[in-house]
Amino acid sequence: MSTAYCMKCRKKVEIKNPTQVKLKNSRPAVQGVCPVCGTKVFRIGKA
């Protein structure tokens, strides 16, 4: 599983429901939800 930094919890968390997305400049990223607080988390560069 990939991890991302949650801005609300202020710690690294495992991404819940990870979705692969591609940015405008065609870089890969992973978007999901923090399992603790439910905030959207985002990680650039993980395919």
N, C-alpha and C positions, 0 to 999 in steps of 0.2 A: 504494500500500500504506500501511497505517497503522503507526505506530510506538508503542511503549510502553516504559516504563522497567523494565528487569530488575533486581530486587533482588539477585540473586546475582552478576551480572556488573557491576553498578553503572554501567550506561550505557544509552542509548537503543538499542533494537534494532527491526528490522522484525518484525512479528508473522507467525509461520508458522502456517498453518492457521487463519486468522481466522474466528471464528464470531460472528454478531450475537446478542446477548442483551438481555433487557429486565429491569431491576432491579425490586424490589418497588414503588418509587415511580414506576414506568413511565418511567424515564430510559433512553435507549439506551446500550449499551456494546458493546465488542468484547473477546472473550476468545480467547487463543491460546497458542502455545508459543514460547519463545525459541529461535532457530535455533542459538545457540552452546552453551548448557548444557542445554536441554530443560526449563527451569522454566516453570511456568504464568505468563503475563503477562496483564494486564488494563488496559483503557483505558476510562474513563467518558466519555460525551458524544460519541463518534464514531459516526455512523450509517452 
